[in-house]
Amino acid sequence: MTDKMSCFKAYDVRGRVPDQLNTDIAYRIGRAYAEFLKPEEIVVGYDIRLSSRELCAALTRGLTDAGVDVINIGQCGTEEVYFATSHLGVDGGIVVTASHNPADYNGMKFVREESKPVSGDTGLNEIKKLAEENNFAAVTEPGTVSFVDTQAAYIVHLLSYVEVEKLKPLRIVCNAGNGGAGPTIDAIEAFLPFEFIKLHHQADGSFPNGVPNPLLQENRQPTIDAIKESGADLAIAWDGDFDRCFFFDENARFIEGYYIVGLLAQSFLEAEPGAKIVHDPRLTWNTIEIAEAAGGEAIQCKTGHAFIKERMRKEDAVYGGEMSAHHYFRDFFYCDSGMIPWLLVVQLMARSGKKLSELVDGRMKAFPASGEINREIANPPALLRKIEARYADSALSIDQTDGLSMTFENWRFNVRASNTEPVVRLNVESRGDEALMREKTDELLALMV
């Protein structure tokens, strides 16, 4: 008899501790990862959650019992495991993290050699099956554990994305949300001409100021207040494992990740005309228009970090972005980073002499967007069928790359079930008509009951 594991999702592991994810399951995942991929040596690390160190220890036991040598880089951000895997030239990496999920959750993200993602399409389902069956091959020689600090090399890599000597002094509010971003800011600030106003800076897995997820409006106010009080030039906030970063301009206005995707796409295409940009289906018009105007090619991909990375490798895309504030870089092993985007944005501010608001205002007016709205829905497939039936006759196109996207002459929307949370997510945008966007958002929300 096999134990069914509900913590396996489309592109990673996430579950409530201890009923959906615990040390026994973590151990089995280590054994299963080793049996499926047959690595000789891999990197592990863990985020700031209170259960992460214990789960990482159990995962490590599973790996070493399977004969794998483990390099532990300690408490870190998700991207530090991606970096260490390629930097050290090992066969894979696993980070114990639940990103922005509730405090009683944890999880894991997986890569193989060269920081290539492991998703449901590329081995995660097989790892799940092996972990559930719990019937592993005998191993004669256990693996070893070593501890390596890769932070200094990681900081050097981050700084390679900017011309430090050309950056201009800025006052920056940075809100780590008591997640893992604080130590990286502390390590990098000595090299940069910025004054950091540090908010909720100390890593604390009890999350005294709430789970770090700046997409939630209720989490934004401390950052907004700090900008107003300090007169800062911009603010940056991160989620718990800091693979996403979020921006606020000098007016304390939250900038949707969608517009940062367009901004970064434009900068990469200026440096590399004709390059490919990968984006998700939720909000698209701004990214497509920017890419095509700059002579590049915009390529749509299913939402999710593993899927975006796989598509970027296939296309050799220079950059990929999701409106949820995941940003992916060819020069970062096609992986996502929450540190590289803000470095690139402050460099764009220095080069252009413009404030952040001036860099995004025109695009925000050209394609006003609702921001992602979540609703708990008992039967998501039935809801999507209902919405499609309601709008099918007037739609110019219907796309089911990820959930349901429907396009009309002056507006479009995407509605999809989350891969990581029990919610349905809605995004709406229009062509320069904010009133129409709001009207259609309200219309769709009335159906989402």
Secondary structure, DSSP 8 states (H G I E B T S, - for coil): -----TTB-SSSEEEETTTTS-HHHHHHHHHHHHHHH--SEEEEEE-SSTTHHHHHHHHHHHHHHTT-EEEEEEE--HHHHHHHHHHTT-SEEEEE--TTS-TTEEEEEEEEGGG-B--TTTTHHHHHHHHHHT-----SS---EEE---HHHHHHHHHTTS-GGG---EEEEEE-TTSSHHHHHHHHGGGSSEEEEEES-S--TT-TT----TTSGGGTHHHHHHHHHHT-SEEEEE-TT-S-EEEE-TT--EE-HHHHHHHHHHHHHHHSTT-EEEE-SSS-HHHHHHHHHTT-EEEE--SSHHHHHHHHHHHT-SEEEETTTEEEEGGGTTEE-SSHHHHHHHHHHHHHT--HHHHHHHHHHHS-B---EEE--S-HHHHHHHHHHHHGGG-SEEE-SSSEEEE-SSEEEEEEE-SSSS-EEEEEEESS-HHHHHHHHHHHHHH--
